[in-house]
């Protein structure tokens, strides 16, 4: 199965790509992808309410609340969390991510996505 870094061309990642997932149920993940870094915030998770089938289906996905930073060039499998409160780069990504989801008064421009990219993102569950 292709992963998001395979889909979003490296040149396009010079500008941040922000996305949100709401699966498995009771779980919310917001991420920002910029350059070869991906910062993810898992805002809510009640894993005690997830049944075994759901836990198996989403094995390997961060379902523990927290902040995760990955260097996708060095760690494409997202195994080593590099996040530190003292890391200025991580802090800048976090601020950018928060601004993307709280900037209600900012004018929003519609995003045009090519059909092939739209299909790939839909197959991965990033868009509905």
C-alpha positions in Angstrom: 0.0 0.0 0.0 1.5 3.4 -0.9 2.2 5.8 1.9 1.6 9.6 1.9 5.3 10.4 1.2 5.1 8.3 -1.9 2.0 10.2 -3.1 3.0 13.8 -2.4 5.9 14.7 -4.7 9.0 16.0 -2.8 8.9 19.3 -4.7 5.3 19.9 -3.6 6.4 19.3 0.0 8.4 22.5 -0.1 5.1 24.0 1.1 3.5 22.4 4.1 0.8 19.7 3.5 -1.7 19.5 6.3 -4.1 16.6 6.8 -6.4 15.1 9.4 -7.6 11.6 10.1 -10.4 10.4 12.3 -9.9 6.7 12.2 -10.0 4.4 14.1 -13.1 5.7 15.9 -12.5 7.8 19.0 -9.2 8.9 17.6 -8.0 12.0 15.9 -4.7 12.6 14.2 -3.6 16.0 12.7 -0.3 16.1 10.8 1.9 18.5 8.9 4.3 17.3 6.3 7.1 19.7 5.2 10.2 18.8 3.5 11.1 15.3 4.8 9.7 16.0 8.2 6.2 14.9 9.4 4.8 16.2 12.7 1.7 14.4 14.0 -0.5 15.3 17.0 -2.8 12.6 18.3 -5.3 14.7 20.1 -7.7 12.1 21.6 -7.7 8.4 21.9 -9.8 6.1 24.0 -8.1 2.8 23.1 -9.9 1.0 25.9 -13.1 1.3 23.8 -11.5 -0.1 20.6 -12.4 -3.8 19.9 -9.7 -6.3 19.0 -10.6 -6.2 15.3 -10.1 -2.4 15.2 -6.8 -2.6 17.1 -5.5 -5.3 14.7 -6.6 -3.3 11.6 -4.8 -0.2 12.8 -1.7 -1.9 14.3 1.3 0.3 13.8 -0.7 3.5 13.7 -0.1 6.0 16.5 -3.2 5.8 18.7 -1.5 7.1 21.9 -2.1 10.8 22.5 1.0 12.8 22.0 3.2 14.6 19.5 5.3 12.7 17.0 8.0 14.0 14.7 9.6 11.8 12.0 12.4 12.3 9.5 10.8 10.5 6.6 14.1 10.5 4.6 15.9 8.6 7.4 12.9 6.8 8.9 10.2 6.1 6.2 8.5 3.6 8.5 7.9 6.3 11.2 9.5 4.2 14.0 11.6 6.8 15.8 9.9 9.7 17.4 12.3 12.7 17.2 9.9 15.2 19.0 11.4 17.3 21.7 9.8 20.4 23.4 13.2 22.1 23.0 13.5 21.5 19.2 12.9 24.8 17.4 12.0 23.0 14.1 9.4 20.8 15.8 8.0 23.9 17.6 7.7 25.8 14.3 5.9 22.8 12.6 3.6 22.5 15.6 2.7 26.2 15.5 2.1 26.0 11.8 -0.2 23.0 12.3 -2.2 24.7 15.0 -2.6 27.8 12.9 -4.0 25.7 10.1 -6.7 24.3 12.3 -7.5 27.4 14.3 -7.3 30.1 11.7 -11.1 30.4 11.3 -10.9 34.1 10.2 -8.4 33.5 7.4 -9.8 33.4 3.9 -9.8 29.9 2.6 -8.9 29.1 -1.0 -10.3 26.0 -2.6 -7.7 23.3 -3.2 -7.6 21.7 -6.6 -6.3 18.1 -6.6 -5.7 16.1 -9.7 -8.0 13.1 -10.0 -5.2 10.6 -9.8 -4.0 12.1 -6.5 -7.5 12.4 -5.2 -8.0 8.6 -5.8 -4.8 7.7 -4.1 -5.6 9.9 -1.0 -9.2 8.5 -0.9 -7.8 4.9 -1.0 -5.6 5.7 2.0 -8.5 7.3 3.9 -7.1 10.9 3.9 -10.2 12.3 2.1 -13.8 11.0 1.8 
